[in-house]
Amino acid sequence: MENKYEISSSLQSLLDHVEEQLDTRIYLQRKQDAPKKGLLLDQYSFQSGRNVIVFSNQQIGMLKDFVIAQNAIKLLLKGIAAKNSGYRVLSFDSKSATLGMEQIYLDVLKDEKTRHLDFWIKKKLMFYLYMLFHETLCELPWTLMANIVVSKLCPVMRNAQVYFLMKESMRDMHDLVSFKDFIPRRYFVMHNGMYYGRDLLLGEVMSEMKLNPMINIPEMKKFKNLNLMEMLTHRWQKNPWYQTKLVGDAMVNITKELKVAQTCENPRAETYPTIYNFIEEITNRWVKLMQIEKYYYWETPEHQQNAIKMQEEYEKEARMTIFGEV
Protein backbone atom coordinates (compact mmCIF):
# COMPACT_ATOMS: atom_id res chain seq x y z
CA MET A 1 0.00 0.00 0.00
CA GLU A 2 1.31 3.43 -0.94
CA ASN A 3 0.58 5.82 1.89
CA LYS A 4 1.24 9.56 1.98
CA TYR A 5 -0.26 10.06 5.45
CA GLU A 6 1.35 9.55 8.83
CA ILE A 7 -0.21 6.53 10.53
CA SER A 8 0.74 4.32 13.47
CA SER A 9 2.53 1.01 13.07
CA SER A 10 -0.56 -0.73 14.47
CA LEU A 11 -2.77 0.68 11.71
CA GLN A 12 -0.15 -0.03 9.06
CA SER A 13 -0.01 -3.67 10.16
CA LEU A 14 -3.81 -3.91 10.03
CA LEU A 15 -4.00 -2.41 6.53
CA ASP A 16 -1.25 -4.75 5.33
CA HIS A 17 -3.17 -7.68 6.79
CA VAL A 18 -6.42 -6.66 5.07
CA GLU A 19 -4.67 -6.21 1.74
CA GLU A 20 -3.04 -9.62 2.07
CA GLN A 21 -6.30 -11.35 2.98
CA LEU A 22 -8.20 -9.79 0.08
CA ASP A 23 -5.35 -9.55 -2.43
CA THR A 24 -6.17 -5.90 -3.04
CA ARG A 25 -4.91 -2.39 -2.39
CA ILE A 26 -6.33 0.19 -0.01
CA TYR A 27 -6.18 3.90 -0.77
CA LEU A 28 -6.49 6.55 1.94
CA GLN A 29 -7.94 10.00 1.26
CA ARG A 30 -8.29 12.98 3.57
CA LYS A 31 -11.33 15.15 2.77
CA GLN A 32 -12.68 18.32 4.35
CA ASP A 33 -16.32 17.22 4.18
CA ALA A 34 -15.84 13.56 5.14
CA PRO A 35 -18.21 12.31 7.87
CA LYS A 36 -16.72 11.78 11.34
CA LYS A 37 -17.11 8.01 11.04
CA GLY A 38 -15.22 8.06 7.74
CA LEU A 39 -16.39 6.72 4.41
CA LEU A 40 -15.69 3.37 2.80
CA LEU A 41 -15.92 3.23 -0.99
CA ASP A 42 -15.26 -0.42 -1.70
CA GLN A 43 -15.30 -2.53 -4.84
CA TYR A 44 -17.72 -5.04 -3.31
CA SER A 45 -20.49 -2.51 -2.70
CA PHE A 46 -19.95 -0.06 -5.55
CA GLN A 47 -18.18 -2.11 -8.27
CA SER A 48 -15.62 0.68 -8.56
CA GLY A 49 -12.56 -1.55 -8.82
CA ARG A 50 -10.86 0.39 -6.00
CA ASN A 51 -11.03 0.32 -2.20
CA VAL A 52 -10.87 3.83 -0.77
CA ILE A 53 -11.15 4.87 2.87
CA VAL A 54 -11.94 8.56 3.28
CA PHE A 55 -11.36 10.32 6.61
CA SER A 56 -11.87 13.87 7.85
CA ASN A 57 -9.00 16.32 7.91
CA GLN A 58 -10.24 17.40 11.34
CA GLN A 59 -9.17 14.05 12.81
CA ILE A 60 -5.55 13.47 13.74
CA GLY A 61 -3.42 10.97 15.62
CA MET A 62 -4.96 7.81 17.00
CA LEU A 63 -8.50 9.13 16.47
CA LYS A 64 -7.82 9.25 12.74
CA ASP A 65 -6.20 5.82 12.89
CA PHE A 66 -9.22 4.34 14.66
CA VAL A 67 -11.66 5.70 12.07
CA ILE A 68 -9.54 4.22 9.29
CA ALA A 69 -9.18 0.91 11.15
CA GLN A 70 -12.93 0.58 11.67
CA ASN A 71 -13.56 1.02 7.95
CA ALA A 72 -10.71 -1.35 7.11
CA ILE A 73 -12.40 -4.11 9.14
CA LYS A 74 -15.68 -3.48 7.33
CA LEU A 75 -13.79 -3.79 4.04
CA LEU A 76 -12.18 -7.03 5.23
CA LEU A 77 -15.50 -8.62 6.20
CA LYS A 78 -17.19 -7.54 2.96
CA GLY A 79 -14.30 -8.94 0.94
CA ILE A 80 -14.28 -12.25 2.79
CA ALA A 81 -18.04 -12.61 2.26
CA ALA A 82 -17.73 -11.68 -1.44
CA LYS A 83 -15.01 -14.29 -1.91
CA ASN A 84 -17.43 -16.87 -0.58
CA SER A 85 -20.26 -15.46 -2.76
CA GLY A 86 -22.11 -14.54 0.42
CA TYR A 87 -21.98 -10.73 0.64
CA ARG A 88 -25.54 -9.45 0.89
CA VAL A 89 -27.18 -6.23 2.01
CA LEU A 90 -30.63 -5.17 3.17
CA SER A 91 -32.64 -3.83 0.26
CA PHE A 92 -36.23 -3.02 -0.64
CA ASP A 93 -38.57 -2.51 -3.56
CA SER A 94 -41.94 -0.93 -4.23
CA LYS A 95 -43.82 -3.85 -2.64
CA SER A 96 -41.79 -4.04 0.60
CA ALA A 97 -41.78 -0.24 0.91
CA THR A 98 -45.56 -0.23 0.61
CA LEU A 99 -45.92 -2.94 3.27
CA GLY A 100 -43.56 -1.10 5.63
CA MET A 101 -45.10 2.33 5.11
CA GLU A 102 -48.61 0.97 5.54
CA GLN A 103 -47.69 -0.57 8.91
CA ILE A 104 -45.98 2.64 10.01
CA TYR A 105 -49.11 4.61 9.09
CA LEU A 106 -51.27 2.24 11.14
CA ASP A 107 -48.89 2.65 14.09
CA VAL A 108 -49.11 6.44 13.71
CA LEU A 109 -52.90 6.17 13.97
CA LYS A 110 -52.70 3.88 17.01
CA ASP A 111 -50.32 6.06 19.03
CA GLU A 112 -52.13 8.64 21.14
CA LYS A 113 -49.42 11.26 20.54
CA THR A 114 -49.36 10.99 16.76
CA ARG A 115 -52.92 10.09 15.74
CA HIS A 116 -53.93 13.78 15.80
CA LEU A 117 -51.08 15.04 13.63
CA ASP A 118 -51.94 16.74 10.36
CA PHE A 119 -52.40 14.32 7.48
CA TRP A 120 -49.44 15.72 5.50
CA ILE A 121 -47.15 15.10 8.50
CA LYS A 122 -48.38 11.52 8.80
CA LYS A 123 -47.65 10.93 5.12
CA LYS A 124 -44.11 12.29 5.47
CA LEU A 125 -43.49 10.24 8.61
CA MET A 126 -44.19 6.99 6.79
CA PHE A 127 -41.26 7.12 4.40
CA TYR A 128 -38.97 8.99 6.80
CA LEU A 129 -39.22 6.23 9.41
CA TYR A 130 -39.04 3.52 6.76
CA MET A 131 -35.72 4.84 5.41
CA LEU A 132 -34.40 5.72 8.88
CA PHE A 133 -34.67 2.09 9.99
CA HIS A 134 -33.19 0.88 6.72
CA GLU A 135 -30.17 3.14 7.16
CA THR A 136 -29.72 2.17 10.82
CA LEU A 137 -30.03 -1.57 10.22
CA CYS A 138 -27.57 -1.36 7.31
CA GLU A 139 -25.02 0.41 9.50
CA LEU A 140 -25.33 -0.61 13.15
CA PRO A 141 -24.54 -4.36 13.03
CA TRP A 142 -21.50 -3.59 10.84
CA THR A 143 -20.31 -0.88 13.22
CA LEU A 144 -20.83 -3.19 16.19
CA MET A 145 -18.75 -6.05 14.78
CA ALA A 146 -16.06 -3.75 13.32
CA ASN A 147 -15.57 -2.11 16.71
CA ILE A 148 -15.25 -5.44 18.49
CA VAL A 149 -12.63 -6.67 16.01
CA VAL A 150 -10.66 -3.40 16.14
CA SER A 151 -10.60 -3.53 19.95
CA LYS A 152 -9.00 -6.99 19.75
CA LEU A 153 -6.60 -6.46 16.83
CA CYS A 154 -5.53 -2.89 17.68
CA PRO A 155 -5.63 -2.47 21.49
CA VAL A 156 -3.29 0.53 21.23
CA MET A 157 -6.23 2.48 19.78
CA ARG A 158 -8.47 1.76 22.78
CA ASN A 159 -8.48 5.28 24.29
CA ALA A 160 -9.25 6.88 20.94
CA GLN A 161 -11.93 4.27 20.30
CA VAL A 162 -13.65 4.90 23.64
CA TYR A 163 -13.52 8.66 23.11
CA PHE A 164 -15.01 8.34 19.61
CA LEU A 165 -17.75 5.92 20.67
CA MET A 166 -18.69 7.96 23.70
CA LYS A 167 -19.28 11.07 21.58
CA GLU A 168 -21.14 9.06 18.94
CA SER A 169 -23.31 7.40 21.58
CA MET A 170 -24.47 10.70 23.04
CA ARG A 171 -25.34 12.01 19.57
CA ASP A 172 -27.00 8.83 18.30
CA MET A 173 -29.21 8.35 21.33
CA HIS A 174 -30.51 11.91 21.19
CA ASP A 175 -31.08 12.32 17.45
CA LEU A 176 -34.78 11.55 17.81
CA VAL A 177 -35.39 13.12 21.23
CA SER A 178 -36.65 16.44 19.87
CA PHE A 179 -39.06 14.51 17.59
CA LYS A 180 -40.26 11.91 20.09
CA ASP A 181 -43.71 13.51 20.35
CA PHE A 182 -44.09 13.39 16.56
CA ILE A 183 -43.30 9.72 15.96
CA PRO A 184 -45.00 6.63 17.40
CA ARG A 185 -43.36 5.63 20.69
CA ARG A 186 -42.77 2.14 19.33
CA TYR A 187 -40.35 3.49 16.70
CA PHE A 188 -38.59 5.85 19.10
CA VAL A 189 -38.04 2.94 21.51
CA MET A 190 -36.91 0.47 18.84
CA HIS A 191 -34.50 2.90 17.20
CA ASN A 192 -32.86 4.01 20.44
CA GLY A 193 -32.91 0.42 21.69
CA MET A 194 -30.55 -0.57 18.87
CA TYR A 195 -28.03 2.08 19.91
CA TYR A 196 -28.40 1.21 23.59
CA GLY A 197 -27.79 -2.46 22.74
CA ARG A 198 -24.71 -1.56 20.69
CA ASP A 199 -23.19 0.51 23.49
CA LEU A 200 -24.01 -1.99 26.22
CA LEU A 201 -22.41 -4.86 24.30
CA LEU A 202 -19.31 -2.84 23.36
CA GLY A 203 -18.95 -1.72 26.97
CA GLU A 204 -18.97 -5.35 28.11
CA VAL A 205 -16.72 -6.69 25.37
CA MET A 206 -14.18 -3.92 25.78
CA SER A 207 -14.39 -3.99 29.59
CA GLU A 208 -14.63 -0.24 29.48
CA MET A 209 -17.09 1.30 31.94
CA LYS A 210 -16.77 4.66 30.20
CA LEU A 211 -19.02 3.23 27.50
CA ASN A 212 -21.79 2.31 29.92
CA PRO A 213 -25.01 3.78 28.49
CA MET A 214 -26.26 4.28 32.05
CA ILE A 215 -23.51 6.89 32.41
CA ASN A 216 -23.46 8.32 28.88
CA ILE A 217 -27.19 8.76 28.48
CA PRO A 218 -28.64 11.06 31.17
CA GLU A 219 -32.17 9.68 30.77
CA MET A 220 -30.91 6.18 31.61
CA LYS A 221 -29.37 7.08 34.96
CA LYS A 222 -32.67 6.76 36.79
CA PHE A 223 -32.86 3.07 35.76
CA LYS A 224 -29.39 2.12 36.96
CA ASN A 225 -30.30 0.21 40.12
CA LEU A 226 -34.02 -0.08 39.65
CA ASN A 227 -35.62 -3.03 41.42
CA LEU A 228 -38.98 -4.65 40.80
CA MET A 229 -40.72 -2.87 43.67
CA GLU A 230 -39.70 0.53 42.38
CA MET A 231 -40.91 -0.37 38.90
CA LEU A 232 -44.32 -1.37 40.19
CA THR A 233 -44.58 1.67 42.45
CA HIS A 234 -43.55 4.29 39.93
CA ARG A 235 -45.02 2.73 36.78
CA TRP A 236 -41.67 2.85 35.00
CA GLN A 237 -42.97 0.57 32.27
CA LYS A 238 -44.75 3.57 30.71
CA ASN A 239 -41.52 5.55 30.41
CA PRO A 240 -40.09 5.46 26.84
CA TRP A 241 -36.52 5.37 28.15
CA TYR A 242 -37.27 2.35 30.32
CA GLN A 243 -38.88 0.67 27.31
CA THR A 244 -35.72 1.54 25.36
CA LYS A 245 -33.70 -0.25 28.03
CA LEU A 246 -35.88 -3.37 27.77
CA VAL A 247 -35.51 -3.51 23.99
CA GLY A 248 -31.77 -2.84 24.17
CA ASP A 249 -31.28 -5.53 26.81
CA ALA A 250 -33.11 -8.00 24.59
CA MET A 251 -30.86 -7.09 21.65
CA VAL A 252 -27.75 -7.65 23.77
CA ASN A 253 -29.08 -11.04 24.85
CA ILE A 254 -29.40 -11.98 21.19
CA THR A 255 -25.68 -11.36 20.64
CA LYS A 256 -24.85 -13.32 23.77
CA GLU A 257 -26.87 -16.29 22.51
CA LEU A 258 -24.76 -16.19 19.34
CA LYS A 259 -21.55 -16.16 21.45
CA VAL A 260 -20.27 -13.11 19.58
CA ALA A 261 -17.80 -12.03 22.27
CA GLN A 262 -16.22 -15.50 22.57
CA THR A 263 -15.79 -15.92 18.81
CA CYS A 264 -14.25 -12.46 18.43
CA GLU A 265 -11.84 -12.83 21.34
CA ASN A 266 -9.03 -13.72 18.92
CA PRO A 267 -10.03 -12.64 15.38
CA ARG A 268 -8.10 -14.44 12.63
CA ALA A 269 -8.50 -15.58 9.04
CA GLU A 270 -10.54 -18.69 9.86
CA THR A 271 -12.99 -16.75 12.06
CA TYR A 272 -13.67 -13.86 9.62
CA PRO A 273 -16.48 -15.71 7.73
CA THR A 274 -18.21 -16.42 11.06
CA ILE A 275 -17.84 -12.81 12.14
CA TYR A 276 -19.45 -11.68 8.87
CA ASN A 277 -22.29 -14.18 9.43
CA PHE A 278 -22.87 -12.58 12.84
CA ILE A 279 -23.73 -9.32 11.04
CA GLU A 280 -26.48 -10.99 9.05
CA GLU A 281 -27.75 -13.03 11.99
CA ILE A 282 -27.85 -10.07 14.37
CA THR A 283 -29.71 -8.05 11.72
CA ASN A 284 -32.21 -10.86 11.17
CA ARG A 285 -32.86 -11.33 14.87
CA TRP A 286 -33.17 -7.63 15.61
CA VAL A 287 -35.60 -7.25 12.71
CA LYS A 288 -37.65 -10.15 14.04
CA LEU A 289 -37.60 -8.75 17.57
CA MET A 290 -38.91 -5.41 16.28
CA GLN A 291 -41.51 -7.22 14.11
CA ILE A 292 -40.51 -5.43 10.91
CA GLU A 293 -39.56 -8.52 8.88
CA LYS A 294 -41.71 -7.48 5.92
CA TYR A 295 -40.00 -4.08 5.56
CA TYR A 296 -36.71 -5.20 3.96
CA TYR A 297 -35.02 -8.28 2.53
CA TRP A 298 -31.53 -9.49 1.62
CA GLU A 299 -30.26 -8.77 -1.87
CA THR A 300 -27.11 -7.86 -3.80
CA PRO A 301 -25.35 -4.49 -3.34
CA GLU A 302 -26.37 -3.59 -6.91
CA HIS A 303 -30.02 -4.14 -6.00
CA GLN A 304 -29.69 -1.89 -2.95
CA GLN A 305 -27.99 0.88 -4.94
CA ASN A 306 -30.79 0.79 -7.49
CA ALA A 307 -33.44 0.81 -4.74
CA ILE A 308 -31.89 3.91 -3.18
CA LYS A 309 -31.92 5.64 -6.58
CA MET A 310 -35.59 4.65 -6.99
CA GLN A 311 -36.68 5.54 -3.46
CA GLU A 312 -38.72 8.61 -4.46
CA GLU A 313 -40.57 6.56 -7.06
CA TYR A 314 -41.20 3.78 -4.52
CA GLU A 315 -42.56 6.33 -2.05
CA LYS A 316 -45.00 7.69 -4.65
CA GLU A 317 -46.14 4.19 -5.59
CA ALA A 318 -46.66 3.30 -1.93
CA ARG A 319 -48.73 6.41 -1.28
CA MET A 320 -50.81 5.71 -4.36
CA THR A 321 -51.49 2.17 -3.16
CA ILE A 322 -52.30 3.19 0.43
CA PHE A 323 -54.21 6.43 -0.15
CA GLY A 324 -55.01 6.42 -3.83
CA GLU A 325 -53.04 9.67 -4.15
CA VAL A 326 -49.44 10.91 -4.08
Beta strands, then each sheet from edge to edge (+ up, - down):
strand 1: 26-31
strand 2: 39-41
strand 3: 51-56
strand 4: 89-91
strand 5: 297-299
sheet 1: 1+ 3+ 2-
sheet 2: 4+ 5-
end
